[in-house]
Amino acid sequence: MDRDPDETLVERCRRGDRGAFAELVDRYQRPIYNAAYRVLGNAEDAADIAQAVFLTVAERLDEYNAQYKFFSWIYRITINKALNLQRHNVHEQALEDDNDVPDTERTDPEWQARLAQLAGRVQVALMTLSIEDRVVITLRHFSDLSYREIGHVLELQEKTVKSRLFEARQRLRDLLHDYEAA
C-alpha cells in the first residue's frame, strides 16, 4: 500500500482529518525521538521532546510552508526544543542506558557485545562534544539529512554546515582514537 506524501497528509490535517495527523505521528515519532535522544542523551527527555514536538505541530500546522520539506520543518522544531531543554538543564546526565543497539539479524553474542560496546562509546563520546557538534552529527549521521536540509533546519548556509560537520567529526574521531574494531 502506497503511503501518502507528507504534503497530502498535512493538507488533510488542515482540513481536520485526525487520521492524517496520526499517520504523521506514526511516520515521524521514531526519527524525532532518535534525534532528540542523540542531542540530549536521555531517554525520558527525548520522549518529552517528541511529545512536545507533536503538540507544537498540531498547534502550528498552519504555519508550515509547503515550499520546504515537512520533515525539515519538524526536525527544526525538534532540534530547537532539544537545545532549549539542554540550556535549561543544570547538568548533563550520564548515559544510563548503553543498550542502544541497532536491530540486527546477527545472533553471535560476541558480535552483539562488541556492537553494544561501540554504540555506548559513541554515545558517551557524543555527549562530551559541544551541543553544536552533537546536533550537526545527529542530523547528518543518525537522521540522514542532506547538507542542504541540515542548513535549512539550523538556518545555516550549506558550506557552514559542511565545515561544522567536518570539525565535529574530527573532534569525535579524536575522542574515539583508541577504539580498535576487531
C-alpha positions in Angstrom: 0.0 0.0 0.0 1.4 3.4 -1.0 1.9 6.0 1.7 0.5 9.4 1.2 3.2 12.1 0.7 3.7 14.4 3.7 2.2 17.3 1.9 -1.0 15.4 1.3 -1.2 14.4 4.9 -0.6 18.0 6.0 -3.4 19.2 3.8 -5.7 16.6 5.1 -4.7 17.6 8.7 -5.5 21.3 7.9 -9.0 20.1 6.8 -9.5 18.4 10.2 -8.6 14.8 9.3 -7.3 13.4 12.6 -6.3 10.1 10.9 -3.8 12.1 8.7 -2.2 13.6 11.8 -2.0 10.1 13.4 -0.2 9.0 10.2 2.3 11.9 10.5 2.9 11.0 14.1 3.4 7.3 13.3 5.8 8.3 10.4 8.0 10.7 12.4 7.7 9.6 16.1 10.8 7.4 16.0 13.0 9.7 14.0 12.0 12.7 16.2 12.7 10.7 19.4 16.1 9.5 18.0 17.2 13.0 17.0 16.2 14.3 20.5 17.9 11.4 22.2 21.2 11.9 20.2 21.2 15.5 21.2 20.2 15.1 24.9 21.5 11.6 25.7 18.5 11.0 28.0 15.5 8.7 27.1 13.0 10.5 29.3 13.9 13.9 27.9 13.8 12.6 24.4 10.3 11.2 24.9 9.2 14.5 26.4 10.6 16.4 23.5 8.9 14.1 21.0 5.6 14.6 22.7 6.1 18.4 22.8 7.1 18.5 19.1 3.8 16.8 18.0 1.8 19.2 20.2 3.6 22.1 18.6 3.0 20.6 15.1 -0.7 20.3 15.9 -0.9 23.9 17.2 1.2 25.4 14.4 0.5 23.3 11.3 -1.0 26.4 9.6 2.5 28.0 9.8 4.1 25.2 7.9 5.4 26.4 4.5 4.9 23.7 1.9 7.8 25.0 -0.2 10.1 23.2 2.3 10.0 19.5 3.2 7.8 18.7 6.1 10.5 16.6 7.8 12.9 19.6 7.7 10.3 21.7 9.5 9.5 19.1 12.1 13.3 18.4 12.7 13.9 22.1 13.2 11.2 22.2 15.9 12.8 19.1 17.4 16.3 20.5 17.5 15.1 23.8 18.8 13.2 22.2 21.7 16.1 19.9 22.5 18.5 22.8 22.5 16.2 24.8 24.8 15.9 21.9 27.2 19.6 21.4 27.1 20.2 25.0 28.0 17.7 24.7 30.9 19.3 21.6 32.3 21.8 22.5 35.0 23.9 19.4 34.4 24.1 16.7 31.7 23.0 13.4 33.0 25.4 10.4 32.4 24.3 7.9 29.9 22.3 5.4 31.8 21.5 3.0 29.0 24.2 1.6 26.8 21.8 -0.9 25.2 21.1 1.3 22.3 22.0 -1.4 19.8 20.5 -1.3 16.3 18.2 -4.1 15.3 20.3 -6.9 13.7 19.8 -10.4 12.4 23.1 -11.5 13.8 22.9 -13.8 16.7 26.6 -14.1 17.6 26.7 -12.9 21.3 30.3 -11.8 21.0 29.5 -9.6 17.9 26.4 -8.2 19.7 28.6 -7.4 22.8 31.1 -5.5 20.6 28.3 -3.7 18.9 26.8 -2.7 22.2 30.1 -1.5 23.5 30.8 0.6 20.4 27.3 2.1 20.5 27.8 3.0 24.1 31.3 4.5 23.4 29.9 6.6 20.5 27.0 7.9 22.6 29.3 8.8 25.5 31.8 10.5 23.1 28.9 12.4 21.5 27.8 13.6 25.0 31.2 15.1 25.6 31.1 17.2 22.4 29.5 20.6 22.4 25.8 20.8 21.7 26.5 22.3 18.3 28.7 19.4 17.3 26.2 16.9 18.6 23.4 18.5 16.6 25.2 18.5 13.3 26.4 14.9 13.7 23.0 13.7 14.8 21.2 15.4 11.8 23.7 14.0 9.3 24.5 10.6 10.6 21.6 9.5 12.6 18.8 11.3 10.8 20.3 11.1 7.3 19.6 14.7 6.4 21.5 16.2 3.5 23.8 19.2 3.9 21.1 21.4 2.4 18.4 20.0 4.8 20.6 20.5 7.8 21.2 24.1 6.7 17.5 24.6 6.5 16.9 23.1 9.9 19.7 25.0 11.6 19.3 28.1 9.4 22.9 28.0 8.2 24.5 28.1 4.8 25.3 24.7 3.3 29.1 25.5 3.3 28.9 26.3 7.0 27.2 23.0 7.7 29.9 21.2 5.8 32.6 23.0 7.8 30.9 22.4 11.1 30.4 18.7 10.3 34.0 18.3 9.3 35.2 19.8 12.5 32.7 17.9 14.6 33.8 14.6 13.0 37.4 15.4 13.7 36.6 16.0 17.4 34.6 12.8 17.6 37.4 10.9 15.9 39.9 12.3 18.4 37.7 11.1 21.3 37.4 7.6 19.7 41.0 7.3 18.5 41.9 4.4 20.8 39.0 2.2 19.6 40.1 -0.7 17.5 37.5 -2.6 15.6 38.0 -6.3 15.9 
